[in-house]
Amino acid sequence: MILPLLLVGAVGGLLSGMFGVGGGIIMVPLLMLLARMDQRRASATSLVAIAPSALVGTIGYGLQGEIAWIAGALVAVGAVVGAPLGARLLRMLPIVWLRWLFIAFLLLVALRMILVETEREGIFELGVGAAFGLIALGLFMGVASGLFGIGGGVIAVPVLIALFGFGDLLAKGTSLLAMIPTALSGSIANVRAKMVSVRDGLIVGIAASVASFGGVALAFIIPPQIAGILFGALLIVIVILLSIRAIKAQRGARG
């Protein structure tokens, strides 16, 4: 079991450092495929692994001055509040339309990242309006995480770039910072509910943390335009994975 866990962590950590995402949307299907986990256990294991890899990535971007600390804290506040709300909505609302609306949203974001040139240097000013906007972004991230098992940088990075004027590196570093408390709070709840093996999560997390250094280094080397295209391509992969999951869920409901 150790080798598949290390491989999954390495892939997730590389993506985490390179794109400022948690990597869970890739790690979850890989854990199901390579480690033979069911989806619930795979999601919980991935969440444990995200915390250390996001911490390492945060350190890497922070040492280069590419983190807006106050902005990241505001996003984290919204995300921590939104995650349990999303989990509650998951039990209350019809999920089919929500799934496809979210998939459509990610597809639009992917097309924007590919077609619109991304800047390395951005202009961000923290005012009252921006502060409330960042909390709202975190709330949306948290709700999406609870509803769809996805969130973090997949949402934060493109929104920080498009709506708040962040450069690509600053958006990635800030996104990773915001993910740390969200992943920790979710993992604590999963451990208490005995939904995850801490040992498995830490094995994945250690591999992800090591690979995250390489991902951060690549993020600073790759030109922002190419990075935007690669991020958009990653989002399209995520859209495909989510679409397959949504179709299977619909077929299962009918059966």
Disulfide bonds with the S-S distance in Angstrom:
none
